[in-house]
Amino acid sequence: MSERHIRLGSSYWLHDSTVPFSEDIQPGSIFLKNPHYLVLDIETQKLAQEVGGWGHTDKLGVSVACAYDSKTSSFLTYREEDLPALNKLCKERLIVGYNVLKFDLKVLSAYGFDSRKLDVFDLMLDIEQASGNRRYVKLDNVAKATLGSIKIADGLQAVEWYRQGNFEKIIEYCLKDVEITRDVFLHGMKNGFVNISRVDGSVQKVTVQWN
């Protein structure tokens, strides 16, 4: 499989949160520039209500950041003091994540990460557009319906673990989210669709153009 042949669905270029892709003017060019991708997820030190709400995510602080690097087929873990190394790697890869533009990179902006200078593909935004669902589509709903996988914890629990100094549990949880996000991405690339479990128990099949 070659990431060079991924095509973005036209819906991706319509959502309001798209960031400039440097000098790119054609969707395919971000993949030509970035033959390898980095699936990224972070956990925080604080809760949104403790920093004045979701408009202040840059104040949440990073407890752990985890990633999957397609170039080395390896999972990576970063503590707060290691984030400069992650920032450097992000500049060398296409960043793939779930709600990565509105959350992960917003939190990381406090550490010098600049999403305007990175190539980013946000799975959540594309799934929302492709499904016609403007409500927040949770990763758990996509993972359960598409992969049969479930998240092993949530952000609230991760903050509690941080306060307990239990970094092993945070890392385990964050790495699992990275694995799930990667597998959703790969499923969409290979099969041309993902599924969403809905509140009423039904499953919505969503066509995606990631290959």
C-alpha positions in Angstrom: 0.0 0.0 0.0 1.3 3.4 -0.9 0.1 6.6 0.8 1.1 8.5 -2.3 -2.2 7.4 -3.9 -4.6 8.6 -1.2 -7.2 11.0 -2.6 -9.1 13.3 -0.3 -12.9 13.5 -0.7 -14.1 16.9 -2.0 -16.0 17.3 1.2 -12.8 17.8 3.1 -12.1 21.0 1.4 -15.4 22.5 2.3 -15.3 22.4 6.1 -14.6 25.6 8.0 -11.7 24.2 10.0 -9.4 23.4 7.1 -5.9 24.9 7.6 -3.7 26.0 4.7 -1.4 23.3 3.4 1.6 25.5 3.0 1.8 26.3 -0.7 -0.4 23.3 -1.7 -3.2 24.0 -4.1 -4.1 20.5 -5.2 -5.4 17.9 -2.6 -3.1 15.2 -3.9 0.0 17.3 -3.4 0.0 16.9 0.4 0.5 13.2 -0.1 3.1 13.6 -2.7 5.0 15.8 -0.2 4.3 13.4 2.7 4.7 9.8 1.7 4.5 8.9 5.4 1.9 9.8 8.0 1.8 10.2 11.8 -1.4 9.3 13.6 -1.5 11.6 16.7 -3.4 11.7 19.9 -2.8 13.5 23.2 -4.1 13.4 26.8 -4.3 16.5 29.0 -3.4 17.5 32.5 -6.6 19.5 33.2 -10.3 19.5 32.3 -11.9 22.1 30.1 -14.0 23.5 32.9 -10.8 24.1 34.9 -9.4 26.5 32.3 -12.5 28.5 31.4 -14.1 26.2 28.8 -13.3 24.7 25.4 -12.3 28.1 24.1 -9.1 27.8 26.2 -7.8 24.4 25.2 -4.3 25.8 24.9 -4.3 25.9 28.7 -5.1 22.3 29.2 -1.5 21.1 29.3 -0.2 17.8 27.8 0.3 14.8 30.1 1.1 12.3 27.3 1.2 12.4 23.5 1.3 9.2 21.5 1.7 8.5 17.8 1.9 5.9 15.1 4.6 6.5 12.5 3.9 4.8 9.2 7.5 5.2 8.1 8.8 3.0 10.8 5.6 1.1 11.6 6.1 2.0 15.2 4.2 3.5 18.1 5.8 6.4 19.9 5.2 7.9 23.4 6.1 11.5 24.5 5.9 13.1 27.9 5.6 16.9 28.2 9.3 17.4 28.3 9.7 15.4 25.0 7.3 17.5 23.0 10.0 19.4 21.0 11.0 16.0 19.4 7.3 15.4 18.5 7.0 18.9 17.0 10.0 18.2 14.8 8.5 14.9 13.6 5.1 16.5 12.9 6.8 18.8 10.4 8.1 15.8 8.5 4.8 13.8 8.2 1.2 14.2 7.2 -0.6 14.4 10.6 -3.7 12.2 10.8 -6.0 12.3 13.8 -9.6 12.4 15.1 -10.7 15.9 16.0 -7.0 16.7 15.8 -7.5 20.2 14.4 -9.9 21.5 17.0 -8.4 19.7 20.0 -5.0 18.0 19.9 -3.2 20.7 17.9 -5.0 23.4 19.8 -3.6 22.0 23.1 -0.2 21.5 21.5 -0.1 25.2 20.3 1.0 26.1 23.8 4.2 24.1 23.1 5.1 25.8 19.8 3.1 23.6 17.5 1.6 25.6 14.6 -1.1 23.9 12.7 -0.9 26.5 9.9 2.6 25.1 9.1 1.6 21.5 9.2 -0.2 19.2 6.7 -3.2 17.8 8.6 -6.0 15.4 7.7 -8.7 15.3 10.3 -10.8 12.1 10.0 -13.7 13.4 12.1 -14.2 16.5 9.9 -14.3 14.4 6.8 -16.6 11.8 8.3 -19.0 14.6 9.5 -19.1 16.1 6.1 -19.4 12.8 4.2 -22.2 11.6 6.5 -24.1 14.8 6.4 -23.9 14.8 10.2 -22.9 18.2 11.6 -23.1 17.0 15.2 -19.9 15.7 16.9 -19.3 12.2 15.7 -17.4 10.3 18.4 -14.5 8.1 17.6 -16.1 5.4 19.8 -19.2 5.4 17.6 -17.1 5.0 14.4 -14.7 2.4 15.9 -17.5 0.1 17.3 -19.5 0.1 14.0 -16.4 -0.1 11.7 -13.9 -2.2 13.6 -15.8 -3.8 16.5 -13.4 -2.0 18.8 -14.1 0.2 21.8 -12.1 2.8 23.7 -10.8 1.6 27.0 -11.2 4.8 28.9 -12.0 8.5 28.4 -10.4 11.9 28.9 -11.8 12.4 32.3 -10.2 9.2 33.5 -6.9 10.1 31.9 -6.8 13.4 33.9 -7.5 11.5 37.1 -4.6 9.2 36.3 -2.4 12.2 35.7 -3.2 13.5 39.1 -2.4 10.1 40.6 0.9 10.1 38.7 -0.2 6.9 36.9 1.5 7.5 33.5 1.5 3.9 32.6 -2.3 3.8 32.4 -2.5 7.1 30.5 0.0 5.8 27.9 -1.9 2.5 27.6 -5.1 4.4 26.9 -3.6 7.0 24.6 -1.8 4.3 22.5 -5.1 2.4 22.2 -6.8 5.5 20.8 -3.9 5.9 18.3 -4.3 2.3 17.2 -8.1 2.7 16.8 -7.7 5.9 14.8 -5.0 4.3 12.6 -7.2 1.3 11.9 -10.3 3.4 11.1 -8.1 5.3 8.6 -6.7 2.1 7.1 -10.2 0.6 6.8 -11.4 3.7 5.0 -8.4 3.7 2.7 -8.8 0.0 1.8 -12.6 -0.3 1.7 -13.9 3.1 0.8 -16.3 3.4 3.7 -16.6 3.6 7.5 -19.6 3.0 9.7 -21.2 5.1 12.4 -23.3 3.6 15.2 -26.3 5.9 15.8 -28.2 6.7 19.0 -31.2 4.6 17.8 -29.0 1.5 17.4 -28.8 1.6 13.7 -25.6 1.8 11.7 -24.9 4.4 9.0 -22.5 3.5 6.2 -20.4 6.5 5.1 -18.5 6.5 1.8 -15.1 8.0 2.1 -12.5 8.7 -0.6 -9.2 8.1 1.2 -7.6 6.0 -1.6 
